[in-house]
Amino acid sequence: MLKSREEYVMAKQRIEDDRRIAERQRETLQAAGVTGEELNRMLEPLLTFHAQLEEEVEWFDRIASGDFSSVSDLEAIGRLIIALRLAQDVSQEELAVRLEVSVEQVIRDERDEYYGFTKEEINAVLAALGVRIQTTVVPTHGAAISFAC
């Protein structure tokens, strides 16, 4: 998961580089007589990594534009917090200052996507970002119920 604008810029460059590499490898393998299923199997690791990186860049683009719709359950609360920080262009260093913790602590918390945080700890991070969360409960049958907390 991309956690800074620098990582985002590097990922976009990596996508372009990988695209060129994949095309060269495809041409080289085809020239060597590799075709069909065998060609796809040989390129699969690179293409899988490439697709994952593209997905992360697309996620970052959505978050940067203020689209948080990709967060659909409480398991994703850590990603949401990171997304909120990124959307506000707040560095990990700045968040550490606001929380009065070390930057190393913020880096660890984000690496773990805030796993195991209590609701009080989550609320402290949200307050440091100047936001609150509004949730919508969607039952399997019937209308949605909205809550603000």
N, C-alpha and C positions, 0 to 999 in steps of 0.2 A: 504494500500500500504506500502510495506517495504521501509524504508528510511535509513537504516544503516546495516552494516554487522552484528552487534549484533542482530538486529531484525531478520535478515536472519537466523542466527544460531539458534535462539530461535524458529523460525517458522519451520525449518527443524526438530528440536527435537519434537515440538508439533505435527507435521505430523506423526512421528513415534509413539508417545504416543496415538494420536487419532486413529491410525490404530489398535493398540492393544485393546484400549477401545471399539471400534466399533465391533471388532471380539468377544470380551467377551460378550458384550451386545447381539449380534446376537445369540451366543450360549446359553445364559441364556434365552432369549426370546423363542428360538426354543424349549429348554427343557421344557418351560412352556406351550408349545403347540401353540405358536403364529407362524403363517406361512403366506406366500404369501404377498398380498397387505397390510395387517395389519402390518406385520413385516417391510415392506419397509416404511410405513407411520411413524412408531415409530422411525425408525433410520434416517429418512430424515433430521431433523435439524442438527444432528451431521455430516452426510455425506455431506450436502450442505456446511457447514462451512469448512469441511475438503477439499472439492474440491476448494473452494475459496482460501484457504491458499496454496494449491498446485499450483494454477494458479499464485499467487503472487510470490512463490518461483521460478517457471519456468520463469516468467518475469524477476526476479532479475538475474537468471542464464544467460538469453539472453543478458541482459544489460551488465553484468560483462564480457561477451565474446565479447562485442563491436557490438552486433546486435541490431540496433535501428529501424529495419524494422517494429516493432509493432506500431510506431507512424505514423498515416495516416491522421491526420487532425490538424488544428490549435487549436482546442479545447484541444488537448493533449499536448500543448506546455509546460505546467507545469510539466507533467509527464516526458517529454523529458529532461527538465532542471535537474530534480531530477536524472533521469537516467544517464545523463552526469556526474553529480557530483559523483554518485556511481561508475560509470565505471572508473573514474579517482582516486577513493579511496580518495576523498576529504571529510573531515568531515564537518558537519554543522558549527562547530567552525571555521575551516579554511576558509570556504566560507565567514563567517561573517567578519573575519579579512580582507580578500581580498576586500569585499564590503564596509568596514568601517562602519558596522552596528552591532547591538547587535546580539548575537546568538539567543536570544529570537525572534528577528525579522525574522531571517532565518527560525526558527522552524515554526513560524506563516505562513510565505509565503509558505513554503513547505506543511504545513497542508492544506492550501487553494489551493495548486497546482498553485500558482502564478496567481490566478484568478483576473482579473481586472487590471493587470499590463499594463502599456503603452509599446509601442514598444521600447521607450528609456530605460525603466526599464529592459525589457527583454534583450536588447542588453548589458546593463551594467552587468547583471548576466552572460551572455554568454562570455563577455570579461573577467570577473573574472575567468571563467573556461578555458579561452584560446581557445575558439572554435567559429565557426560561423555556421550558419545553411544554408544548401542548400536545396531548395524546388523543387519539381517537381509538376507541374500542370497537372492533368490528366483529359482531357475533357471527357465527356460521349461518344463522338464519335471522332475518329481520334487519332493522335499520341500525346504522352506526350511532354510537354515543360518543360525544366529544367532552374531554376534560382538559382543564388548564391547571398546571401545577407550578 
